[in-house]
Amino acid sequence: MDAFLESPVKSSPQNEIGGYIENETDYSSIRGKMILVSPNADEYELLRKQLMERLEAGNGEIIYDIGHGEDGRGLTEDEYNASVATLQSLVSAERVSCVELRRWECDSGIMGQYLLRTVLDHTDFMEIRVAVVGNVDAGKSTLLGVLNARRAGQRTRVRAAEAFPAQA
């Protein structure tokens, strides 16, 4: 078997003390669901720093909650929209994509979850291993071929156009 390969993610410069990571930044001023509604410049910078640290700890991918608070209530429509705009502003300065996973209304407001993922360079790749089990003629190889192809649907249309030029 191959020797252990080093991870491309560099280790954090933070020191570990007693099994816990020592963090020099105090994030207590940006706690709570209302912080994303209208942060000042200092709070915005702390939010950005916390977001980048969370992305590093999550290997480039995190789920960000909006509207969740200790009181169990959500945000109003305007507060929620302002929070989403702040989040999108935070990620637009970095190479991070922001995708809404879900949004729901509770009795007292709106809550949501967003998937934040570091955008990979075109030279990077993500390795995915898939195990497929099934009966003979179940389409296992066909499924893996479609998943592996970049634009399988487009190739099918091109082949159909080549096979039937009068219909294209």
Stockholm file with secondary structure:
# STOCKHOLM 1.0

chainA/1-168         MDAFLESPVKSSPQNEIGGYIENETDYSSIRGKMILVSPNADEYELLRKQLMERLEAGNGEIIYDIGHGEDGRGLTEDEYNASVATLQSLVSAERVSCVELRRWECDSGIMGQYLLRTVLDHTDFMEIRVAVVGNVDAGKSTLLGVLNARRAGQRTRVRAAEAFPAQA
#=GR chainA/1-168 SS CCCCCCCSSCCCSSCEETTEECCCCCCGGGCSGGGGTSCCHHHHHHHHHHHHHHHHHTTTEEEEEESCCTTSCCBCHHHHHHHHHHHHHHHHTTTEEEEEEEEEEETTEEEEEEEEEECCCTTCCCCCCCCCCCCTTSCHHHHHHHHHSSSHHHHHHHHHHHHCTTTC
#=GC SS_cons         CCCCCCCSSCCCSSCEETTEECCCCCCGGGCSGGGGTSCCHHHHHHHHHHHHHHHHHTTTEEEEEESCCTTSCCBCHHHHHHHHHHHHHHHHTTTEEEEEEEEEEETTEEEEEEEEEECCCTTCCCCCCCCCCCCTTSCHHHHHHHHHSSSHHHHHHHHHHHHCTTTC
//
